[in-house]
Amino acid sequence: MLLGIDLGTSSLKTILMDADGHICAQAAADYPIHTPHPGWAEQSPEDWVQAAIETTRHIVALVPSAKTSIQGIAFSGQMHGLVVVGKDAQPLRPAIIWADQRSSEQVDEVHTAIGREQLGNLTGNPLAAGFMLPSWLWLRQHEPAITNIAAWLLLPKDYLRLVLCGEIGTEPSDASSTGLFDPFHSSWQQVLCAALHIPADKLPPLFASAAVAGALRPVIADQMGIPAGIPVVFGASDQAAQALANGVIGPETGSTTIGTGGQLFLPMRHPRHDPALRLHCFCHAVPHTWHLESAILSAGLSLRWLKESLLENHHSYQLLADTAADVAPGAEGLLFLPDLAGNRTPHMNPHSRGALIGLTLRHTPAHLARAVMEGVVMEMRQGLDIMTSLQGNPLRMVASGGGTRHPLWLQLQADIYNRPIFRSQVHEAAAVGAAMLAGIGTKLYQSVDEAVNRVVHWEQQPTLPDQGRVQSYQALYLRFCQVYPAIQHLNQ
């Protein structure tokens, strides 16, 4: 048996999985995001630890044999955040997580000091508030008493693993999301650290995602209700872990995820970044593999806004999607820009705002739902177009997240991307990917390919693009791409 722990933004999920990918038990524990000031987003690292203990104890209660059958533990985790620990490995303050916006001035300072083009050459990535680098720079300016005694700068999952096994370290898939990493050489970016006076000795040593970090400490094992000494594996970022669990490990297959936000993920055999810094170049959890990643912030969140704020919960998600399916492509001239929380890919503009264009008296909630869903997928396609211009066309896309729950989401992706969309049968993909890494690290699987062959399953019949709708959406997509530049000046 393998234990996969996914440290998410709002909850921690733990699964118990056998070697063939069957989930024998799972449990989740929620924890809050603290906002002591507008734009801040912090969490207590102790909440993560207690959630891991609580969910593991629950799994052992459900499957008593797990107490003696767990062969390895690994993690996936929310990316970008910062946990500052002292010499005793205890947090010196609450964690600053990815959603935190306090460090926007520090992002501008980095751009001024380094230059956007040079930043891309050094890190392969755009920089945003909530990344470890600007969060540390904010702390250095506003909380120097903390930064003066800091021993290590850790990512969320790496702090949790430290508590479990007592070893400091990280791995490339998560490290490449900090703004301090060189994905081209899989190392900390020393030139950047020197230019910004970042103490490189506070950055943790790097290991492979599937490497064994240490053994489960007795004090934590006793609280979890499992034996001490179980191998603890480093793990991966949540996006790299979900890609592994969905079999997205080579450039022929990409992944498309519609949850609260929307992500596209395309593996590469050689690192290559977008010179315009419209998307990310990160390391994969798979050795000698990288990936391009694009993101929008309001995917399923846009439909939630429509359901709750505009329609006051008079329609269920199922009813909205069902009625939207009866509306013709283009929603009778209605276009939706899903920038309700700003824009990541393709414009990297936190000040962008959403828009409904073309409203008439004829438009009903069904039209609105259709336009919202189309707008989400079209904005995601903008990221896909950039990715394919850099890396080439994937033959297929694997869909995961809440966007697999209704056929219309799948069909819109097939038609707007003009590619077959396979639906993964893996549930809790990030936690499953973590468990797979535990199995690879402990030699239950002899290779990544063996792990994928045993665990990953797609539905046999993909959702195929309809060529008539493909042509309609191509014309609509060209109109959609004109919306942002046409209204950008209104959002200043």
N, C-alpha and C positions, 0 to 999 in steps of 0.2 A: 504494500500500500504506500501511497505517496500523499503528502500533505501540501496543498497549494494555498498560499495566503495572498490575497489581493487587497492591498491597502489603498482604498479608494478615497475620494474627496468627502463623501458623506457617510460612508460605511466601510467596514472591513468585512470581506467575505472569505471564508475558509472552506475548502472542499477536501474530501477524502476520496482518492481516485485509485482504481486498480491499474495494472500495467496496460490493459486494453482500452483505457479511457472511460470506463464506466464510473460514474460518480456514485459512490456508495452512500455518502452523506454530505450535507452542506449546512452551513450556518452563517448568519450575518449579524453584525452588531453596529448600530448607528452611533455617531458622535457628532457634536456640533461644530460649526464654523463660528468663531468669535470675531465680531466686528467692533472693537473698542472705539474706532474712529471711522468716519466715512471713507470708503475705499480700501480699508484694511481687511485682511482675511487671514486669521491665525487659527491654529489648532494646538491642543495640548498633546505632546508626544506620549504622555502617560495614558491618554485615552486610547491611542493605537495599541499600546501594550496590553491594556486591560481587555480590549476587543479581541486581540489574538488569543489571550488566555481564555476568555469567555466562550468564544466560538469553538476552540479546540476541545474544551471540556464538554460542550454540548454534543460535538461529534462523537466523542468517546462514550457519552451516555447513550447515543443512538446506535452505535456500533461498538460494543464492548471489546471485540477482538482487535479494534484499532490500537488499543493500549499496548499491544505487543507486536503489531504487524507493520507499523510505520517505518519505512526504510529510509526516507529522506524528506526534508522540508525545504521549500524555496518560496520566493516572494515575487509578486509584481507590485508596482506602486505608482501612485500619482507622481507626475514628473515636475521638475523645475524648482521645487520648494527648498527651503533652507532650515536646517536644524543646527543650531550652534551649541556645541558641547564643550565642557571644560575638561581639565586633565583627569577628573574622576569619571569621565564619560557620561556625566549628567547634563541634561539640557540647561542652558543658562537663561533661557527665556522661551516663550511659546514659539512654535514653528511658524514661519511665514510661508504660506502655501502659494501655489501658482495663480490663484484668483486675486491675489493682493495687488493693488494698483498704486500704492504709496510711492513707488520708486520710479515714476515716469520721468522725473527730473534727472535722476541718475542715468536713465537710458539716454536722454539727450546729452548728458555730459560725456558718456562713453562715445557717442557718435561724434561729438565735437573733438574729443581727444584723439580718437583712433581713426575716424572716418568710416562711413558705412561700407565703402568698397573694400578697404583694408580689413574691416571687421569680418566681411564675408570671406576674404582670402585666408584669414586666420582661423575662423571657427566654422565657416560654411553655413552660418545661420543668421537670421535676423535676431534682434534682441528685443525683449518685451518686459514690461513691469511684471514682477512675480517670478522672474528667473533668479537663480541663486546669485549671479553676479550683481545686478542692480540692488537686490535686497541686501547683500553684504555692504555695498557702498552706502546705502541708506543708513544701515546700522552704524557704520563707521562714522558717519556725520552726526547722527542723532543719539546714539547710545554707545559712546566710546568706552565707557566702563565695561561693557559687555565684550566688545571686540578686542579690548586690550588683554583679556584673560581667556579668550577663546582658544581651544586646542585643536578643534576639528570643525570643518564645515561639511555637513552630511545632508544627503537627500533623505526624504521620509522613510522609504523602505530600508535604507541602509542603517538608519537609527534603530528601527525595529529589529533588524537582524543582529545588530550589535548587542541589544538587550538579550536576545535569545542565545547567542553563542560567545559573546564577549570579544569579538574580533572586529577591528576597524577595517573598512575597505569599501570599494564600490566596483562597478563594472561599466563597460563602455556605453551600453544602450541608454542608461539613465544619466551617466556623466555627460554625454553629448548634448543633454538638454539644459545644461547649467549656464551656458554662455561663456564658460571658462575652458572649453575642451576643444581639442584639435581632432576632428573625426577623420581627417586624411591620414593621420599617423597613429590614431587611437591613443592619444596621450594628452595630459594637461597642456594647455597652451602657455608655454613659458614666456613667450614674447609679450603676450597680452598681460599676463600676471605682472611682469616686470614694469610694463608701461603704466599700469594702474596701481602699482604698489600693493598687489594682492600677495599675501604671504603663502607661497606655494607649499610650504611645509605644513600648512593647515589643511591641504586637500588630501583626501584619503588615497592610499595606494590602490592601484587598478588590478583587477583580476578578470578572468573569463566569466561570462554569465553563468555557465554551468560548473564553475569550479566550486569545490567544497571550501566553505569559509571556516568551519569549525564544527564543534559538537554542541548539542543542546545542553545548556547549563543545568545542573541539578535543581537550583532554586526555582527556575522557570518551569522545568519539567514537572516538578512537584505540583505547581499551581495549575499546569495544563492537564495533569492526570495521565502523562505518558512518560516513558523511561528517559532518563538522562542519557546523553551520548549519541543520540540520533544525529546523523550528518545533516548539517545546515548548509545549503547551497546559496550562492549570491543572489540569483534571480535576475529580473530585468524590469525595464520600464513597462507600464501597462500596455502601451501600444505594441512594443516588440513582443510581449508575452501573448497578447491576443492574436497577433499575426502568426506566431508559432502554432498556437492552438487551432488556427484556421488553415494551416498548411501553406501559408503565404511566406515562402522561404526562398524563392527565386524570381527573376524578373519576368517570367511568363505569367505570373499571377499577382494581381493586386487585391487589396481589400478596401471595402467601402463600408463605413460604419455610421449609421444614423442613430444617435442617442440624444442626449440633451444637446450636445454639439454634433458636428459631423467631421469625420476624418477620412482621408484617403491615404493609403500606405502602399508604396511600390518599392520592392527590394531592388538592390543594385549589387553587381559583382565588384564594382569599383566606385569609390566615392566621387560624386559630382554634385556641385551645388548650383543654385540659381543665382547668377550674378546680381539680379535685381532684388534678391532676398525676399521673395514673395512666399516662399515655403521653406521647410526645414530639411537639412541633410543630417541624419542621425545614424549611429551604429545600430545594427540589428543584434539580437541576442544570438543569432547564428554566426559562428566564426567566419571571418573573412567576408562578411556581407554587411552592406549598408542599406539605408532606405531613404527615400524621399517621403515627406509627410506634409500634407496640407490640412488645414483645419478651418472650419467656420464655427462660430460660437453659438449660434441660435438655429439649430436644425430642428430636432423634436421640440425644443423650447419654443420655436415659432408657432407650432401647432398648439402647444400648451397655452401660449398667450392668446391665440384665437379662441380656444375653448373656454378659458377661464375669464379673461379680461374683456374680450369683445362680445362673446356669446353667453357669458355669465353661467357657464356650466349647464346650459340647457341642452347641449348635445354631448354625447359620449365620443371618445376618440373613434370607436368603431363606427358609429353613425356618421361622423364627419367624413371618414375615409370612404364609407359605402356611398354616401351621396356624392362625394367628389368624383368617384369612379364613373358616375353617370353623366358628368360634364365633359364636353369635348375638350381636347387639348387646346390650351391657350385661354381657357376660362372666359371666353367671349371678350378678349381684349384686356383682361386684367393681369397685371404683372406685380409681383411681390419681391422686394429686396429684403432679404432676411437679416439685416444688420441691427437687430434689436439691442445687441450688447456690443456694438462695434464690429469691426471687420479684421480678421486675420488674413487668410488667403482670399483674394490675391492682392489686396491693397494695404494690408498692415496699418490700418487706420482705426485707432480706438475711438475716434470721434465720429465715425460714420454712423448713420442712423437708418433705420428701416423705412420702407415706403411702400404704399399701395398706389399703383399708377393705372389710370383708366377706369375708375369707378363710375358706374351708371346706375340708374334706378332698376335696371334689370338684374343686377347682381344680387345673389342670395347667399346664405351661409355655405351652400354647396360650392358656389363659384369661389368664395373666399378660401375655402379649404383646398380646392384644387389649385388655386393660385399660390397659396402658401407652400404646399407640397412641391409644386413645380419650381418655385423660386429657390427652395432649399437645394434641390438637386441641380438646378442650373448654376447656382453659385459654387457648389461642389465641383461641377464640371469645369469651371474656370481653373481650379486647382489641378484637375486631371489633365487638362490641356497643357499646362506648364510642365507637369511631370513627364508627360509623354514626349514633349519637345526636347527634354533633357535626356530621357532614358529609353524612349521607344515605347511602342504599344504593347501592353500586356494582352495576352490572348483571352483572358477571362478575369472577372472580378468576383470575389467572395464577399457576400453581404453578411453583416452581423449587427447586433444591437436591436433596439426597438423598431427600427425601420424594416425588420423582416416580418413583423407581426401582421401586416396587411398586404395583400397582393398588389395593391396600387403602388405602395412604396417601391416594391421590387420592379414592377413594370415601368415606372417612371425612370428608374435608374437604367434599366435595359434600353429604353427608348432614347433617353437623353445622352447617355454615354455611348450608345450604339455598340453594346457588347453583351455577351451572355452574362447573366448574373446567377451565380450559384449561391444557394443558401446553406450556410454551415449548420450542421446538426449538433455542434458543440455548444453547450450552454455554460455560462460563466467562463468565457474564453480566457480572460486574463488570469484567473485562478488556475484554469487547466494548463495554460502555458507555463505558469510557475511550477505546477506539479510535474510537467514534462521535463523542465530543467532539473528538478530534483532527481528525476529518474535517469537523466543523462549524466548528471554529476556523480551519482552513486553507482553507475554502470549497470543499472537495470536495463537501460537501452545502451547499445554499443555505439550509437550515432544519432544525430538529429534525424536522418532519414528513417531509421528504424522507429524512432519515437513517433514521427509523423504517420508512418504507415500503420502503426498499431492504434493510434489514438484518433486521428483526424478522419471525419466523415462528412461528405457533402451530400445534399440531396441529388439523386441521379439525374433528374430532369431540371435543367436550368430554366430561368425565365429568359426568353429570347426576345430581342428587339423586333418590333413590328416595323417594317421598312416604310410603310405609309406614314406612321407616326414619327419615325426618325426624321423624315423630310420636313414634316410640320414643325418638329421641335428644333431642327437646325435653323429654320427661319426665325422662330421665336427666341432662340438662344442669342442670335445676332442682335435682336431688339433688346433683350435683357442686358447684354453687355454694354449697352448705351445708357442704362439708367444711372449707374453710379457716377460716371463723369458728368452727366447732365445735371445732377442735383447736388453734387459735392459742395459747391460754393454756398448752398443754403444751410449747410451744417456747421459752418464756421462759427 
